[in-house]
Amino acid sequence: MLIEADGGSRGNPGPAAYGAVLKDAETGEVIAEEGTAIGVATNNVAEYSGLIAGLRLAEQLAPEAEVEVRMDSKLVVEQMSGRWKIKHPDMRPLAQEASRLAPFGTTYTWVPRERNRHADRLVNEALDGTRSGVTYLGQNPDADSLIEEIESPGEAPAGVPSRGWSAPGASRRRSSWCATGSPRTPSRSASPAAWPAPTPG
């Protein structure tokens, strides 16, 4: 698995957010992504928060996989690789949490910012208030529900395929899932028009 992570603050400290992307390292397919605001924090705290979020996605969705982390934060990459000491007290608990989550053999690679655009975009979307939480793209975190539906399908309108399946030759569509994994609650990244209408009373 490949994790691309980023974090940023508008002001240092200032309003901060992180972004994390989990990809299949061989195919480049995005499995899940997250962009979340964390309130007022420094840039380095936001960077570490992005790393932790990416490692949590890997732990949840690919617990047995080997992991490479790519970030444009030289500080985080060097500290997590053991080449730089962690002197700031705010960084130590974050680095410890990241170390706890990282599978044995996790590697850390510094990349220039232009090669970390996906995670950077998630940071800015979270700061702008247009994104919050996890979107699952390549895997279905509600797998048990899907298995039950396949085994005991309800009556669907004619011509409407069951969730998770498409007609032969149909183009593949990405499925967005919210952080809770419920297929009935749209991701915050969905357009407002797709949100359910409020219930009166």
C-alpha positions in Angstrom: 0.0 0.0 0.0 1.1 3.6 -0.7 0.1 6.4 1.7 0.3 10.0 0.5 -0.2 12.4 3.4 -0.1 16.2 3.9 -1.0 18.8 6.4 -1.2 22.5 6.5 -2.2 25.5 8.6 -3.2 29.0 7.5 -1.0 30.8 9.9 1.4 29.0 12.1 -0.4 28.2 14.3 -3.7 28.8 12.6 -6.7 27.0 11.2 -5.3 23.6 10.2 -6.2 20.4 8.4 -4.7 17.2 7.1 -5.1 15.0 4.0 -4.4 11.4 3.5 -4.7 9.1 0.5 -4.4 5.3 0.5 -3.5 3.7 -2.8 -2.7 0.3 -4.2 1.0 0.7 -4.9 1.0 -1.5 -8.0 -2.1 -0.1 -9.8 -2.2 3.4 -8.4 -5.9 2.9 -7.6 -7.2 5.1 -4.8 -8.8 3.0 -2.1 -9.7 5.7 0.4 -9.0 9.3 1.1 -9.5 11.7 4.0 -9.5 15.4 4.5 -10.3 16.7 7.9 -9.9 20.0 9.8 -8.3 19.9 13.2 -8.9 23.4 14.6 -6.0 25.6 15.4 -2.6 23.9 15.2 0.9 24.3 13.7 1.8 23.1 10.3 4.0 20.3 11.8 1.1 19.0 13.9 -1.1 19.0 10.8 1.6 17.0 8.9 1.8 14.4 11.6 -2.0 14.2 11.8 -2.1 13.4 8.0 0.5 10.6 8.5 -1.5 9.1 11.4 -4.8 9.3 9.4 -3.1 7.5 6.4 -1.7 4.8 8.7 -5.2 4.3 10.3 -6.7 3.8 6.8 -4.0 1.2 6.0 -4.6 -0.6 9.3 -8.4 -0.7 8.6 -8.4 -1.6 5.0 -5.1 -3.5 4.4 -3.7 -4.7 7.8 -1.3 -7.2 6.3 0.1 -5.0 3.6 3.6 -3.5 3.3 3.4 0.3 3.5 5.3 3.1 1.9 4.6 6.6 3.1 5.2 9.6 0.8 5.1 13.1 2.2 6.5 16.5 1.3 7.4 17.2 4.9 11.1 16.7 5.3 10.8 17.0 9.0 8.2 14.1 9.4 10.0 11.9 6.9 13.4 12.3 8.6 12.0 12.0 12.1 10.0 8.9 11.3 13.0 7.3 9.5 15.0 7.8 12.7 17.5 10.2 11.2 16.4 13.3 13.0 15.7 13.7 16.7 12.2 14.7 17.9 12.9 17.7 20.1 9.5 19.5 20.2 7.3 18.1 23.0 4.1 18.5 20.8 5.6 16.2 18.2 6.6 13.3 20.5 3.1 11.9 21.2 2.2 12.2 17.5 5.4 10.4 16.4 4.8 7.7 19.0 1.2 7.2 17.7 2.5 7.0 14.1 5.1 4.5 15.1 2.5 2.4 16.9 0.3 2.3 13.8 3.0 1.8 11.2 3.5 -1.9 10.2 7.0 -3.3 10.6 9.2 -2.3 7.7 7.2 0.9 6.8 9.3 3.1 4.6 9.2 6.9 4.4 9.9 8.8 1.3 10.2 12.6 0.8 8.6 13.9 -2.4 8.4 17.5 -3.7 5.1 19.2 -3.1 4.0 19.0 -6.8 4.1 15.2 -6.5 1.8 15.3 -3.4 -1.0 17.3 -5.0 -3.8 14.8 -4.1 -3.2 15.0 -0.4 -2.6 18.8 -0.6 -6.0 19.2 -2.3 -7.7 17.3 0.5 -6.1 19.6 3.0 -7.4 22.7 1.3 -10.8 21.3 0.8 -11.0 20.6 4.5 -9.8 24.1 5.3 -12.4 25.5 3.0 -15.1 23.5 4.7 -16.0 21.5 1.5 -14.8 18.2 2.9 -14.8 16.4 6.2 -14.0 12.8 6.9 -13.2 9.6 4.9 -14.4 8.7 1.4 -13.9 5.0 0.5 -13.3 4.6 -3.2 -11.8 1.2 -3.9 -13.2 -1.0 -1.2 -16.5 -1.3 0.6 -16.2 -0.9 4.4 -19.8 -2.2 4.7 -19.0 -5.6 3.3 -21.2 -7.6 5.7 -24.2 -5.5 4.7 -23.4 -6.1 1.0 -23.1 -9.8 1.5 -26.4 -10.0 3.3 -28.0 -8.0 0.5 -26.6 -10.4 -2.2 -27.8 -13.4 -0.3 -31.2 -12.0 0.5 -31.9 -9.3 -2.1 -34.9 -7.1 -1.7 -37.2 -6.3 -4.6 -35.6 -3.6 -6.7 -37.4 -1.7 -9.5 -37.1 -3.3 -12.9 -33.8 -2.4 -14.7 -32.1 -1.2 -11.5 -29.1 -3.4 -10.6 -28.3 -4.3 -7.0 -25.9 -2.0 -5.2 -22.3 -2.8 -6.0 -23.0 -4.4 -9.4 -23.3 -3.1 -12.9 -24.5 -4.5 -16.1 -21.8 -6.1 -18.4 -20.0 -3.5 -20.4 -21.2 -0.6 -18.1 -18.6 1.9 -17.1 -17.2 1.5 -13.6 -18.4 4.1 -11.1 -16.6 5.0 -7.9 -18.7 4.5 -4.8 -18.4 7.1 -2.1 -18.9 6.0 1.5 -18.9 8.2 4.6 -16.7 7.7 7.6 -19.2 5.5 9.4 -19.4 3.1 6.4 -23.1 3.6 6.0 -24.3 3.5 2.4 -27.3 5.5 3.3 -25.5 8.6 4.6 -23.8 10.5 1.8 -20.2 11.6 2.2 -19.7 15.2 3.2 -17.9 15.5 -0.1 -21.1 14.9 -2.0 -23.0 17.8 -3.5 -25.7 19.3 -1.2 -28.3 18.3 -3.7 -27.6 14.6 -2.9 -28.1 15.1 0.9 -31.4 13.7 2.3 -34.2 16.3 3.0 -34.6 17.1 6.7 -37.4 15.3 8.5 -40.1 17.7 9.8 -40.4 18.0 13.6 
